[in-house]
Amino acid sequence: MMFFANRRLKRTSRLFLGVLLGLLLTFQSVVTFAQSPVELFVLGRQQYGNHQYEAAIATWQQALALYERPADQAATLNGLAAAHLALGQNRAAVALASRALDSSVQVDEPAMAARLQAQSLGNQGIAQRALGQYLDAIATYQQALTLMQDQGDQLGESRVLGLLGNAHESLGDFDQAIALHQRSLALAKDLDNPLQESAALNNLGATYATEGQYPAAIKLYQQSLTIAQSLNDNLRIGYALNNLGTAFHAQGQLDQAIQNYEQSLALATTVGNTGLEVDALSGLGLAYEELDDYGQAIELHSRSVSLSTAIDDPRRQGRTLNNLGHALFGANRLAEAEATLRSAIRTLEALRPSQDQYNISLFDTHVLTYNLLQQILVAKNKPEAALEIAERGRAQAFVELLAQRSDQIPTTKISLQEIQTIAQEQQATLVEYTLVPDASFKVQGKQRGTAESLYIWVVQPTGKVIFRQVDLKGKDISIAALVETSRDRSGLRSSAIRPGDQVRREGEPTDWPPYEVTAINPQAQTVTLSHPDFVLPNPVVPLSDVYQVTTSAFAPVLQQQQYWKELHDLLIEPIADLLPSEPTARIFFIPQEQLFLVPFPALQAEDNSYLIEHHTILTAPAIQVLQGAQPTNNALSQADDMLIVGDPSPMPANLQPLPYARDEAKQIANLFNTQAIIGDQATEPTIQQALSSARLIHLATHGFFNETNPLEGSLALAPGPNDQLGPGSDGFLTAREILDSQLSADLVVLSACDTGRGRITGDGVVGLSRSFLAAGVPRVMVSLWQVPDEATSALMLHFYGQRLAGEDSAQALRQAMLSMLDNYPAPINWAAFTLVGG
């Protein structure tokens, strides 16, 4: 069982009520009767300030009925929107903010109109975000930000930047959220505005906490709390205390966490803020779970579910249902736990945006809710139902993207019967893995925790489903560490600095701990760094500023074959009796998380034989991706339209030439009686134009992955003419450019380094392979590490020789790997390549 920490709304959104009040009152006519609209407006403001939101709504409705000028009506409608937001009535708030926007555009005075419009947009965006309409909220905030910047309103700009950061954080776009919150904080400090500074500190701390950077988050929360206490702002105090409680909870300081939660709950009740009350109750419920007081935990979570259901906040509702399901699971009330988790998943799935980038990111924050339901179903001895949820909880953004581009894949959730049909149609064995986090793990954002068990489903070609479970507790090394240390980075096709390498900055003391490279942007010639001891304020630096200290964590430990054997013991041995005995029978491995980096062909049995010697191996991000795919691909012939590229020159960014890649392309072209595109002929514009019509695409060049911006992962080609330089002609064919293409190739082979890598998400690996599959290619051959130049060329020639002899891609790759064992016995030389897709 895993422990779910509260992914709550970690800050209060600064409403725009009050920004214009003093300005508006100067435009009012002097009136003498007791219930003038001006006095009603001011009374409503006082009631709102005292957290008497329903009274403020009644008062402002009276004022609205009396006001005639558009400016007065817009200000009053914005007040009403703010009051409804405070009550969690977000749909009403959207409608009122929209009416306020309509009124504000009728205001004649430009500065007044702009401020009123920005206020309306701000309130509308807050409500949209609470309703889970994240992309709409971002678009709304961008409009408000432009208005604030045009008016030179730096305080309003700071507020909108914070709101925009909150929306990106909700989507799981944490890097962008941090950048926006840092800008918001800098403006607040420049303006010496303590109220806004407190909000910005809280926002920034919340995003750091979501990424697991708790010490940094606590420091920011404490600063925010100190300012809020000096201002006697009970709502901000309440949010800061709740956030501190969650951070302390995640670090195991349970007594301090409970104290903070209880103080926050008391303040939430005092100020009448339902959202904060939900968050504090959830935190307390999780704390009592950790004390094994499931009765109290269930009571607290039930209260939080009831409150979140009463307000228009599906994000909170999904989270509270998840936490209640977790407590019910801990109390062994399995039927109730299953029903609650299914309700949570339905709620969370309704939040998913249409844009693929944000769909991936948001889905990545929900993955462990699906994981929890799998655990409950396994505990109920319903492994087939758990397999359905395992499929529903992986690669769903990718499945939806494929469904938009092909009628072969339905958008409906896959059923057990459909899974069995796929195995039968593919005439293959399907092996799906799920990693289950340890019981003490507290989930925030996209963090995963250390796996304590492994679920494995085997779907045989007959459709029969068998479930096995592997206990990972007590191992000397975690399965994630086994994956990392089983991968070599010596003898490479490229000797440049790579992600994972240890580096130092020029001029810094050599006894300082080195940085780790997390991403490289070859186009911009920059690297993104992380440090083991602190959060870097500016992690992106010029490539020329760093030098390599050691090769990456994927060091030359490949020779220590026990790692390959240990992975075999964990991943293969528990199901060995279920796998086909015929070596040519195909097996699709459906990995999860770090298991996407496992070179399955190189896993070794006790007799030192490799898995590829016994089986024909493919991988896929999900079983549903195989729906409608042809079981095998047609034989290649010399009549087919081929695009064979090798060693483009000159390489962009001063990349080194690849002589073996040039020879490789020439020899493969000779096999098919065609011409390779090499050297200065292999420009990006030329290759992009040829991609769409080729049936076979073979690219032998440098490859780059980018974990920070996975769609910026790229293949190096020759830049276009100087007068055409820019996107699409800079010499870097990116994953984003490929994603936007429509391809007809039956097979793409990326004979380059790291082409199978990218950002590992709950939706699979986001990078080059995903882009080619989404662009219409049914199968892609990619590499999992930096591959040796000479050995890679030999492997490719063997592969294409087998294809010309009539073998399909999976069989040809197996035969090519086996042919390498005599002259290139080390797995680094042949095991990096994997075939993804049908």
NORUR-V943210 format. One record per residue. RES is the residue in three letters. SS is DSSP state (A for helix, B for strand, O for the rest). Layout:
# NORUR-V943210
res: (RES	RES)
ss: (SS	SS)
This chain:
# NORUR-V943210
res: (MET	MET	PHE	PHE	ALA	ASN	ARG	ARG	LEU	LYS	ARG	THR	SER	ARG	LEU	PHE	LEU	GLY	VAL	LEU	LEU	GLY	LEU	LEU	LEU	THR	PHE	GLN	SER	VAL	VAL	THR	PHE	ALA	GLN	SER	PRO	VAL	GLU	LEU	PHE	VAL	LEU	GLY	ARG	GLN	GLN	TYR	GLY	ASN	HIS	GLN	TYR	GLU	ALA	ALA	ILE	ALA	THR	TRP	GLN	GLN	ALA	LEU	ALA	LEU	TYR	GLU	ARG	PRO	ALA	ASP	GLN	ALA	ALA	THR	LEU	ASN	GLY	LEU	ALA	ALA	ALA	HIS	LEU	ALA	LEU	GLY	GLN	ASN	ARG	ALA	ALA	VAL	ALA	LEU	ALA	SER	ARG	ALA	LEU	ASP	SER	SER	VAL	GLN	VAL	ASP	GLU	PRO	ALA	MET	ALA	ALA	ARG	LEU	GLN	ALA	GLN	SER	LEU	GLY	ASN	GLN	GLY	ILE	ALA	GLN	ARG	ALA	LEU	GLY	GLN	TYR	LEU	ASP	ALA	ILE	ALA	THR	TYR	GLN	GLN	ALA	LEU	THR	LEU	MET	GLN	ASP	GLN	GLY	ASP	GLN	LEU	GLY	GLU	SER	ARG	VAL	LEU	GLY	LEU	LEU	GLY	ASN	ALA	HIS	GLU	SER	LEU	GLY	ASP	PHE	ASP	GLN	ALA	ILE	ALA	LEU	HIS	GLN	ARG	SER	LEU	ALA	LEU	ALA	LYS	ASP	LEU	ASP	ASN	PRO	LEU	GLN	GLU	SER	ALA	ALA	LEU	ASN	ASN	LEU	GLY	ALA	THR	TYR	ALA	THR	GLU	GLY	GLN	TYR	PRO	ALA	ALA	ILE	LYS	LEU	TYR	GLN	GLN	SER	LEU	THR	ILE	ALA	GLN	SER	LEU	ASN	ASP	ASN	LEU	ARG	ILE	GLY	TYR	ALA	LEU	ASN	ASN	LEU	GLY	THR	ALA	PHE	HIS	ALA	GLN	GLY	GLN	LEU	ASP	GLN	ALA	ILE	GLN	ASN	TYR	GLU	GLN	SER	LEU	ALA	LEU	ALA	THR	THR	VAL	GLY	ASN	THR	GLY	LEU	GLU	VAL	ASP	ALA	LEU	SER	GLY	LEU	GLY	LEU	ALA	TYR	GLU	GLU	LEU	ASP	ASP	TYR	GLY	GLN	ALA	ILE	GLU	LEU	HIS	SER	ARG	SER	VAL	SER	LEU	SER	THR	ALA	ILE	ASP	ASP	PRO	ARG	ARG	GLN	GLY	ARG	THR	LEU	ASN	ASN	LEU	GLY	HIS	ALA	LEU	PHE	GLY	ALA	ASN	ARG	LEU	ALA	GLU	ALA	GLU	ALA	THR	LEU	ARG	SER	ALA	ILE	ARG	THR	LEU	GLU	ALA	LEU	ARG	PRO	SER	GLN	ASP	GLN	TYR	ASN	ILE	SER	LEU	PHE	ASP	THR	HIS	VAL	LEU	THR	TYR	ASN	LEU	LEU	GLN	GLN	ILE	LEU	VAL	ALA	LYS	ASN	LYS	PRO	GLU	ALA	ALA	LEU	GLU	ILE	ALA	GLU	ARG	GLY	ARG	ALA	GLN	ALA	PHE	VAL	GLU	LEU	LEU	ALA	GLN	ARG	SER	ASP	GLN	ILE	PRO	THR	THR	LYS	ILE	SER	LEU	GLN	GLU	ILE	GLN	THR	ILE	ALA	GLN	GLU	GLN	GLN	ALA	THR	LEU	VAL	GLU	TYR	THR	LEU	VAL	PRO	ASP	ALA	SER	PHE	LYS	VAL	GLN	GLY	LYS	GLN	ARG	GLY	THR	ALA	GLU	SER	LEU	TYR	ILE	TRP	VAL	VAL	GLN	PRO	THR	GLY	LYS	VAL	ILE	PHE	ARG	GLN	VAL	ASP	LEU	LYS	GLY	LYS	ASP	ILE	SER	ILE	ALA	ALA	LEU	VAL	GLU	THR	SER	ARG	ASP	ARG	SER	GLY	LEU	ARG	SER	SER	ALA	ILE	ARG	PRO	GLY	ASP	GLN	VAL	ARG	ARG	GLU	GLY	GLU	PRO	THR	ASP	TRP	PRO	PRO	TYR	GLU	VAL	THR	ALA	ILE	ASN	PRO	GLN	ALA	GLN	THR	VAL	THR	LEU	SER	HIS	PRO	ASP	PHE	VAL	LEU	PRO	ASN	PRO	VAL	VAL	PRO	LEU	SER	ASP	VAL	TYR	GLN	VAL	THR	THR	SER	ALA	PHE	ALA	PRO	VAL	LEU	GLN	GLN	GLN	GLN	TYR	TRP	LYS	GLU	LEU	HIS	ASP	LEU	LEU	ILE	GLU	PRO	ILE	ALA	ASP	LEU	LEU	PRO	SER	GLU	PRO	THR	ALA	ARG	ILE	PHE	PHE	ILE	PRO	GLN	GLU	GLN	LEU	PHE	LEU	VAL	PRO	PHE	PRO	ALA	LEU	GLN	ALA	GLU	ASP	ASN	SER	TYR	LEU	ILE	GLU	HIS	HIS	THR	ILE	LEU	THR	ALA	PRO	ALA	ILE	GLN	VAL	LEU	GLN	GLY	ALA	GLN	PRO	THR	ASN	ASN	ALA	LEU	SER	GLN	ALA	ASP	ASP	MET	LEU	ILE	VAL	GLY	ASP	PRO	SER	PRO	MET	PRO	ALA	ASN	LEU	GLN	PRO	LEU	PRO	TYR	ALA	ARG	ASP	GLU	ALA	LYS	GLN	ILE	ALA	ASN	LEU	PHE	ASN	THR	GLN	ALA	ILE	ILE	GLY	ASP	GLN	ALA	THR	GLU	PRO	THR	ILE	GLN	GLN	ALA	LEU	SER	SER	ALA	ARG	LEU	ILE	HIS	LEU	ALA	THR	HIS	GLY	PHE	PHE	ASN	GLU	THR	ASN	PRO	LEU	GLU	GLY	SER	LEU	ALA	LEU	ALA	PRO	GLY	PRO	ASN	ASP	GLN	LEU	GLY	PRO	GLY	SER	ASP	GLY	PHE	LEU	THR	ALA	ARG	GLU	ILE	LEU	ASP	SER	GLN	LEU	SER	ALA	ASP	LEU	VAL	VAL	LEU	SER	ALA	CYS	ASP	THR	GLY	ARG	GLY	ARG	ILE	THR	GLY	ASP	GLY	VAL	VAL	GLY	LEU	SER	ARG	SER	PHE	LEU	ALA	ALA	GLY	VAL	PRO	ARG	VAL	MET	VAL	SER	LEU	TRP	GLN	VAL	PRO	ASP	GLU	ALA	THR	SER	ALA	LEU	MET	LEU	HIS	PHE	TYR	GLY	GLN	ARG	LEU	ALA	GLY	GLU	ASP	SER	ALA	GLN	ALA	LEU	ARG	GLN	ALA	MET	LEU	SER	MET	LEU	ASP	ASN	TYR	PRO	ALA	PRO	ILE	ASN	TRP	ALA	ALA	PHE	THR	LEU	VAL	GLY	GLY)
ss: (O	O	B	O	O	O	O	O	O	O	O	O	O	O	O	O	O	O	O	O	A	A	A	A	A	O	O	O	O	O	O	O	O	O	O	O	A	A	A	A	A	A	A	A	A	A	A	A	A	O	O	O	A	A	A	A	A	A	A	A	A	A	A	A	A	A	O	O	O	A	A	A	A	A	A	A	A	A	A	A	A	A	A	A	A	A	O	O	O	A	A	A	A	A	A	A	A	A	A	A	A	A	A	A	O	O	O	O	O	A	A	A	A	A	A	A	A	A	A	A	A	A	A	A	A	A	A	A	A	A	O	O	O	A	A	A	A	A	A	A	A	A	A	A	A	A	A	A	A	A	A	O	O	A	A	A	A	A	A	A	A	A	A	A	A	A	A	A	A	A	O	O	O	A	A	A	A	A	A	A	A	A	A	A	A	A	A	A	A	A	A	O	O	A	A	A	A	A	A	A	A	A	A	A	A	A	A	A	A	A	O	O	O	A	A	A	A	A	A	A	A	A	A	A	A	A	A	A	A	A	O	O	O	A	A	A	A	A	A	A	A	A	A	A	A	A	A	A	A	A	O	O	O	A	A	A	A	A	A	A	A	A	A	A	A	A	A	A	A	A	A	O	O	A	A	A	A	A	A	A	A	A	A	A	A	A	A	A	A	A	O	O	O	A	A	A	A	A	A	A	A	A	A	A	A	A	A	A	A	A	O	O	O	A	A	A	A	A	A	A	A	A	A	A	A	A	A	A	A	A	O	O	O	A	A	A	A	A	A	A	A	A	A	A	A	A	A	A	A	O	O	O	O	O	O	A	A	A	A	A	A	A	A	A	O	O	A	A	A	A	A	A	A	A	A	A	A	A	A	O	O	O	A	A	A	A	A	A	A	A	A	A	O	O	O	A	A	A	A	A	A	A	A	A	A	O	O	O	O	O	O	O	O	O	O	A	A	A	A	A	A	A	A	A	A	A	O	B	B	B	B	B	B	B	B	B	B	O	O	O	O	B	O	O	O	O	O	O	O	O	B	B	B	B	B	B	B	B	B	O	O	O	O	O	B	B	B	B	B	B	B	O	O	O	O	O	O	O	A	A	A	A	A	A	A	O	O	O	O	O	O	O	O	O	O	O	O	O	O	O	O	B	B	B	B	O	O	O	O	O	O	O	O	O	B	B	B	B	B	B	B	O	O	O	O	B	B	B	B	B	O	O	O	O	O	O	O	O	O	B	B	B	A	A	A	B	B	B	B	B	O	O	O	O	O	O	A	A	A	O	O	A	A	A	A	A	A	A	A	A	A	O	A	A	A	A	A	A	O	O	O	O	O	O	O	B	B	B	B	B	O	O	A	A	A	A	A	O	O	A	A	A	O	B	O	O	O	O	O	B	A	A	A	O	O	B	B	B	B	O	O	O	A	A	A	A	O	O	O	O	O	O	O	O	O	O	O	O	O	O	O	B	B	B	B	B	B	B	O	O	B	A	A	A	O	O	O	O	A	A	A	A	A	A	A	A	A	A	A	A	A	O	O	O	O	O	B	B	B	O	O	O	B	A	A	A	A	A	A	A	A	O	O	O	O	B	B	B	B	B	O	O	B	B	O	B	O	O	O	A	A	A	O	B	B	B	O	B	O	O	O	A	A	A	O	O	O	O	O	O	O	B	B	B	A	A	A	A	A	O	O	O	O	O	O	O	B	B	B	B	B	O	O	O	O	O	O	B	B	B	B	O	O	B	B	B	B	A	A	A	A	A	A	A	O	O	O	O	B	B	B	B	B	O	O	O	O	O	A	A	A	A	A	A	A	A	A	A	A	A	A	A	A	A	O	O	O	O	A	A	A	A	A	A	A	A	A	A	A	A	O	O	O	O	O	O	A	A	A	O	O	O	B	B	B	B	B	O)
